Amino acid sequence: MQHGPADLLRGRRYEVVGDREPLRAPGTVGRDGPAGRRAGLAAGPDVWEIISAVRSSGLEGESAVAAAADWMALTTAQVRFAVGYYAEYPDEIDERIRLNIEEADAGEERWRREQNALA
């Protein structure tokens, strides 16, 4: 994808994640991995991981942002980049979170079966 001078002046980076239009969330990039292309911070974790931390804090607003930043050793600005991406693409991030929970639950179930087999 080519960028014009106006894009460069605004300091924004536009990338395509999946089959949709270029993402327009500052501070985020698309990256490839075993689970496909996903959004992440330019120098940090995936957006879904940050949103999970925000939700897990049990807090709201700036308190949730600060708690997630502290827990993940990020700046509050980085957490806000992730929140900005989530505001634009909530279905994508919710799906990533759902898949992660399913995989974690399946892993725990396998572990329990193994423990029962060893008892």
N, C-alpha and C positions, 0 to 999 in steps of 0.2 A: 504494500500500500504506500502511496506517495503522499507526502505532506506538503502543503503549501506554506508560503511565508506567514500567513495569518495564524496557522496552527503552531508554528514555531514561536511566534511572538507571544501567543497565549501560554506557551510552556506546557502544553498538554500533549500527552502521548495517547494515541488511539490504536487499539489493537482489536483483533477479532477473536472472540472466545466462542468456540463451537461454530454454529452456522449463522449466528445472528450478526447484526450490524456491529460496527466497531464500538467498543466500550468507551465511555466518556467519563470515567471516574479518575480524577487525578490521583497519582501515587500508586495506582494499581497497574498490573501487567497480566497478560495471559501467559500461562506456562503449561507445558506438556508434562504428562506423567502417566503412570499405569492406569489411572482412572479416567484418562482423557484430558482434554484441555480444561483448565480451571483458572479462576482469578486469584491473584495473590498480591501482596505488597511488593513493590519493586525490590525491596531488600528486607524480606521478612516472610512470615507464614502466609498460608492461604487465607482468603477472606472468610471462608466458612469456619475456620478454626477460631478466628478473632470474634466472630459473631456468636459462636458457641460460648466463648469465655464471657462476653458481655451478658448473655442470657443467664449463664450459670452464676453470675455474681449475686443474683437476687435483688439487684438494685435497679434504679431507673435513671435516665438522663445522664448528666455529667458524672454522677457518682458511679454509675455502671461503666462509663468510659474510663474513668480513673482507676477503678478496681481492675478492669481487664488489662489496662496498660501496665499496671504494677505487677500483676500476676504473670504476664507474658514478657516482661522486660521490654516493653515498647514505649514509645512516647504517646501522649494522648492524641497528637496529630496523626500518628499512624493508625490508631484505633478509629479516629474519625474518617480517615480515608476508607477504611473497610466498611464503616457504617454508611458512608456515602455511596459506595458500590452496592451495598445491600439495599439501600433505598431505591436504587435504579433497577435492580435485578433480584428481587426477593425470592421468586420461585426457584431460580437457579441455586441460590445459596441454601434455601430450605431443603431442597432435594439432596444436596451434598451432606447436610447435617443429618437428614433422615437415613441416608445410606451408611454414614459412619456409625450411627446408633445401631442399625441393624447388624453391621459387621461386628461391632463390639459385643452385642448380645449373643450372636452366634458363637463368637470366640469364647465367651464366658460359659455358654452351654457345653461346648466341647470340653473345656477344662473341667467342668463339674462331672461330666460323664467319665473322664479319665480318672478323676479322683475317686469316684464310686467304683471304678474297675480295680483300683489299687487297694480299696478297703477290705 
